[in-house]
Amino acid sequence: MSSVTDLHIVQNNPLPTPNELIAQVPGSVAADFIADSRKQVRDILFGDDERLLVIVGPCSIHDPKAALKYAEHLVMLNESVKDQLYLVMRAYFEKPRTTVGWKGLIMDPHLDGTADIETGLKVSRQFLCDLIALGIPTATELLDPITPQYIADLITWSAVGARTSESQIHRQMASGLSMPIGFKNATPGSLVPAINGIQAAQQPQTFLGVNMEGAASAVSTKGNDGAHVILRGGESGPNYRAEDVAQALGMLKKHGLPERLMIDCSHANCGKKHGQMPAVFRDVVGQRRDGNDAIVACMLESNLGAGNQKLGDGPEGLEHGVSITDECIDWDTTEELLRWASEELGG
């Protein structure tokens, strides 16, 4: 008899259930912190807090030790800017790839293609706990629909990326998440997929998922009213300038959605060139300073060191604190920009 099943499967290794992993790396002591930080983010996004939300940090986490050193810098800076800015650190563990490449700390924690996902989940969860212990709210992009069961209790804010804003699976997942979530405009630049994504995420949904015991489940949600738009530019060019913002706000109004925006100063808005990111950030903050209160948040990709580096076949020889995915601005530039923004918005 011919075999017709699993013809291309090499291995199928069971993972610990979400409950089992959470028991190994508990985060219950962080519950009050997460609830409070989510509330502060929501208040900023929807007009009850006048500070500017800034999602800032490495493009992706590949070296938790270096990222914690970055986090310590952020803690110290926060004391000087907290009256005008609410800082949330990027803790991105999953990386969508256009074709192939390193898929993030959860999928490949050893940076060598061994795909030790169980270790990746554990290391990522521990990193989130370490950030929270420092008093830093956390942000991530949730890519695989199973991942939230393992780490979402430690996440303050999350995103649906440009490649997945049109995905029904991700819109359904977003409708059940407990934190505010941003939908990015699509890779070509269109805002329509993000708006459609928000509308879908606001509605009750039922979809296939995994429960905390690891069993396949029919998951029913009540909808997520914290969904919002992120402008990140696209193949058609950047979309952070005043005319782009006005157009985006017009589209939100047309669809009956809150006229509130986050602007990603990295990715296509800076042409993926870290040297152009400061100018984009200054432009965005300038628009906010000059009265455009609809710009409630922005994003910066930032690391200890500037630029990026190629991973190669493994972690040997990598420069400490330099991204292995998209280019980032360095810490000194980050500190200068955030202090400047705090002063500009405080006047």
DAGI-V38703 format. One line per field, one symbol per residue. ss: DSSP state (@ for helix, = for strand, . for the rest). phi: phi as a letter, one per 20 degrees, with the letter a starting at -180 (. if undefined). A space follows every 10 residues. Layout:
BEGIN
ss: ???
phi: ???
END
This chain:
BEGIN
ss: .......... .......@@@ @@@@...@@@ @@@@@@@@@@ @@@@@..... .======... ...@@@@@@@ @@@@@@@@@@ @...====== .......... .......... ......@@@@ @@@@@@@@@@ @@@@..==== =......@@@ @@@@..==== .......@@@ @@@@@@...= ====...... .@@@@@@@@@ @....===== .....===== ......==== =..=..=... .@@@@@@@@@ @@@@...... ====..@@@@ ...@@@@@@@ @@@@@@@@@. ....====== ==....==.. .......... ..=....==. @@@@@@@@@@ @@@@@@.
phi: .fecdlfdee bbefdffgff ffffcfcffe gfffffffff fffffdnebe fefcecqggb edcgfffffg ffffgffgge dffdcdecef cedccfdfcc qfdofffbfe mcnflefgfg ffffffffff fffendfdcb dedefeggfe cffddebccd fffdfeffgf ffgffdfedg cddeffgfpf eggfffffff ffefccbfbc efenefbeed cdndedfbec ecmafepfbe fgffffffff fffgemdgec cddeedlffd mldffefgff ffffffffge oeffedbbcc ebbfdembbe fmerffnfff mdgddffcfe fgffffffff ffffeee
END
